[in-house]
Amino acid sequence: MVVKVYGPAFASPKRVIACLIEKEIEFETVPVDLLKGEHKDPEFLKLQPFGTVPVTQDGDYVLYESRAIIRYYAEKYKSQGTDLLGKTVEERGQVENWLEVEAHNFNPPIYALTLHVMFASKMGFPPDENLIKESEEKLGKVLDIYEERLSKNKYLAGDFFSLADLSHLPFTQYLVGQMGKEYMITSRKHVSAWWDDISSRPSWQKVLQLYAPPF
């Protein structure tokens, strides 16, 4: 069964697609234009009642939270493609720990930056300069903790690439690309080396080649 991924132009669906490529899982994509409000279409809301992307459809099996989706496929196809969960319970614990750090510490400030630096004008509201400044400061403090962690480990969960690293790819790509804030990465030696490593993976390069940003 081919997995359908909805909304490939946007960041969170790219997290899913990178995982599927790493796991060598066959998939196809279905465009959903958030800027045109297609995520509020009644037919789409039948799949995703909260009206966001991604959505994955695997036959009759539907998921719509990106981190839940990547955990599911990494577990279901654990013996196929790249092992993204670790080989021991302890390694899995670190993967889960840093996935939670990404979701609760890294994502909120970088999401706020994405919204106000990249999307505000497209969505018809003025960027909040105070929020931008505050979010950059918060993100900087998180990256300082990453710098310490990555001075001792090649990747966040240890010495192996995992979902914890993969989950950072889409929004960090915005940070160093369209947002023009690459200095937040390059000013931190170990974070910079980590980013160069994970962003050069063939899976991520393929995502960037196949699915252009929404604008």
C-alpha positions in Angstrom: 0.0 0.0 0.0 1.4 3.4 -1.0 1.3 6.0 1.7 -0.3 9.3 0.8 1.2 12.4 2.4 -0.9 15.6 2.2 0.6 19.1 2.0 4.2 18.4 0.9 5.2 22.1 0.3 5.0 22.8 4.0 7.4 22.2 6.8 5.8 19.5 9.0 4.9 17.3 6.0 8.5 17.4 4.9 9.4 15.9 8.3 7.2 12.9 7.4 8.6 12.6 3.8 12.2 12.6 5.0 11.3 9.8 7.4 9.6 7.8 4.6 12.6 8.2 2.3 15.0 7.1 5.1 12.8 4.1 5.7 12.5 3.3 2.0 8.7 3.4 2.2 6.8 4.0 -1.0 4.7 7.2 -0.9 2.8 9.7 -3.0 1.9 13.3 -2.2 -1.3 15.3 -2.4 -0.9 19.1 -2.6 -2.8 21.2 0.0 -2.4 25.0 -0.3 -2.8 26.5 3.2 -2.5 30.0 1.8 -5.6 29.4 -0.3 -7.5 27.8 2.6 -7.6 24.4 1.1 -7.0 22.9 4.6 -10.5 24.1 5.6 -12.2 22.3 2.8 -15.0 20.0 4.1 -13.5 16.9 2.4 -10.0 17.6 3.9 -11.6 18.2 7.4 -13.0 14.6 7.2 -9.4 13.4 7.3 -8.0 16.1 9.6 -10.7 17.7 11.8 -8.2 20.3 13.1 -7.5 21.5 9.6 -3.7 21.3 9.5 -1.0 19.4 7.6 0.4 16.8 7.4 -2.1 14.0 7.0 -1.0 10.5 6.0 -3.4 8.0 4.6 -2.3 4.3 4.4 -5.3 2.5 3.1 -7.9 3.2 5.7 -5.3 4.1 8.4 -5.0 7.9 8.9 -2.6 9.9 11.1 -2.2 13.6 11.3 0.5 14.6 13.8 3.9 14.7 12.2 5.9 13.3 15.2 3.3 10.6 15.8 3.6 9.7 12.1 7.4 9.4 12.0 7.4 7.3 15.2 4.8 5.0 13.7 6.6 4.4 10.4 10.0 4.1 12.1 8.6 1.4 14.4 6.4 -0.4 11.8 9.4 -0.7 9.4 12.1 -0.8 12.0 14.1 -3.5 10.1 13.9 -1.6 6.8 16.0 1.3 5.7 17.7 3.5 8.3 17.1 2.6 11.9 15.9 5.8 13.4 14.9 4.6 16.9 18.2 3.2 18.3 19.2 -0.4 19.0 18.6 -0.5 22.7 15.9 0.6 25.1 18.4 3.3 26.4 19.0 4.6 22.9 15.3 4.7 22.3 14.9 6.6 25.5 17.3 9.3 24.3 15.5 9.5 20.9 12.2 10.0 22.6 13.8 12.5 25.1 15.2 14.7 22.3 12.1 14.4 20.2 10.2 15.9 23.1 12.8 18.6 23.5 12.4 19.5 19.8 8.6 19.6 20.2 8.4 21.6 23.4 11.6 23.7 23.5 12.9 24.1 20.0 9.7 24.2 18.0 7.7 27.0 19.8 10.2 29.8 19.2 11.2 28.7 15.7 7.6 28.3 14.7 6.8 31.8 15.9 9.8 33.1 13.9 8.5 31.2 10.8 5.0 32.7 11.2 6.1 36.3 11.7 9.2 36.5 9.5 8.0 34.3 6.6 4.3 34.1 6.6 2.9 37.3 8.1 2.7 39.3 4.9 1.4 36.4 2.9 -1.4 35.8 5.5 -2.3 39.5 5.8 -1.1 40.4 9.3 1.8 42.6 10.4 4.8 40.8 11.9 5.2 41.3 15.6 8.8 42.6 16.0 8.8 42.2 19.7 7.7 38.6 19.4 10.4 38.0 16.7 13.1 39.4 19.1 11.8 37.4 22.0 11.6 34.2 20.0 15.1 34.6 18.6 16.4 35.0 22.2 14.5 31.9 23.3 15.7 29.9 20.4 19.3 31.0 21.1 19.1 29.7 24.6 17.9 26.3 23.3 20.7 26.2 20.8 23.2 26.9 23.5 22.0 23.7 25.2 22.3 21.8 21.9 25.8 23.2 21.6 26.7 21.6 24.9 25.0 18.3 24.0 26.6 18.1 20.6 30.1 18.8 22.0 29.8 15.3 23.5 27.7 13.4 21.0 27.7 13.5 17.2 23.9 13.5 17.1 21.3 14.5 19.7 20.4 10.9 20.9 24.0 9.7 20.8 26.3 8.6 18.0 23.6 7.6 15.5 21.2 9.7 13.3 17.7 9.3 14.6 14.2 10.8 14.5 15.4 13.3 17.1 17.7 14.9 14.5 15.4 14.4 11.5 12.6 16.2 13.2 14.7 19.4 13.3 15.2 19.5 9.5 12.2 21.5 8.1 12.1 24.5 10.4 15.9 24.8 10.7 15.9 24.9 6.8 13.6 27.9 7.0 15.9 29.5 9.6 19.1 29.2 7.5 17.2 29.9 4.2 14.2 32.1 3.8 14.5 33.7 7.3 18.2 34.7 6.7 19.2 33.7 10.3 21.9 31.2 9.4 24.2 32.9 12.0 22.1 31.3 14.8 23.5 27.9 13.5 27.0 28.9 12.2 27.9 30.8 15.4 27.8 27.6 17.3 30.6 25.2 16.3 29.0 21.9 17.2 25.5 22.8 16.2 26.9 24.0 12.9 28.7 20.7 12.3 25.6 18.8 13.2 23.4 20.9 10.9 25.9 20.4 8.0 25.8 16.6 8.6 22.0 16.1 8.9 21.0 18.6 6.2 23.3 17.0 3.6 21.7 13.6 4.0 20.4 12.3 0.7 16.9 12.0 2.1 16.7 15.7 2.9 18.4 16.7 -0.3 15.7 14.7 -2.1 12.9 16.4 -0.1 14.3 19.9 -1.1 14.7 18.8 -4.7 11.1 17.5 -5.0 9.1 19.9 -2.9 9.7 23.6 -3.2 8.6 25.9 -0.3 5.1 27.4 -0.6 6.6 30.7 -1.9 
